[in-house]
Amino acid sequence: MTPLWIRLNEPSGVAEARRRARHQANGMNLPSTKVEHIAIVTTEIAQNIIRHGGGGQMLVQPFGPPGLERIQVLGVDTGPGIERLDRMLKDGVSTKTSPGTGFGAMLRLSDRLDIDTTPGRGTCVAAEFQAQPIGETSFIDHAGFFVALPAERVSGDAVAVRQAGDRALYMVCDGLGHGRKAAEAARQARGAFMRAHGKDPASILREMDSVLAGTRGAVAAVVALDLSENMLTHAGIGNITIGVATGSTLKRLPVRDGMVGAGLRRATNETSPFAAGSTLVMHSDGMSTIRTMDDYRDLFQHSAPVIAGRLLDEHFRGRDDASIIVVRSLPARAL
């Protein structure tokens, strides 16, 4: 997975976005028709960012448990926003001289499409694709992204998810420092999380700690969500933020000091309610911490990919690798 933002300030960025989308889709062995759908939607998002948004950036990354991965195509700009989104989703409507088929094509070809557009804050578009249409029985509204420090080609952050029915386990990991050694620590941490025999977050962190002995080490958090019981269990070591947004409130959950890979003695589970309508946000310290919901109440009505993409774009410090996972207890309505 490529952890680099695609900068869209000139037309050459459109070709790079399309190339990366095809690469990810082929890597998941998607049917050729689906690959072309992804390439078309990615191209439309990229062109809109340049034509209407005055420039911006994109990510194309897969996220999901094994067998249920989705390719997430995310585009963000800081343009004027879209005044009448409902009209723009109809073919033949355009604010400029283009044919006006872009948003209509995105809506038809994506398994799910969501758009957050706000005057003065630009537009965030997230399209999702998987091998089969997203079904109700396997669907959890979640998203994860990770990016590298701008000067690096690899990211020392990692995100991952495992799922069994209504129960899912999520991990955010930040290998200490940045560059290849941090990326290797994050890679091993992710692998240990995916292979772990433990059923609870603290046990999984201890297994990760054993695997990371001898590496640079990492900080990490694991969250278990039981959506049928509306319960959350978490364990975190180091500077990983875990927050739960419910209505107009944002509650930060405690994590413990330490490092994964240095011999864990303090990893403990803590359990709390995860009420219907709540949203989980986990991120590394490559992003500044969200302190209040005051500016984000409307955003949190959107899908997990749009929430995660908007927060990553606006809170990315640019001084370190960064990663984020967002999980909604109830799916957002798609367009």
Order of alpha helices (4+ residues) and beta strands (2+ residues): beta-alpha-alpha-beta-beta-alpha-alpha-beta-beta-beta-beta-beta-alpha-alpha-beta-beta-beta-beta-beta-beta-alpha-beta
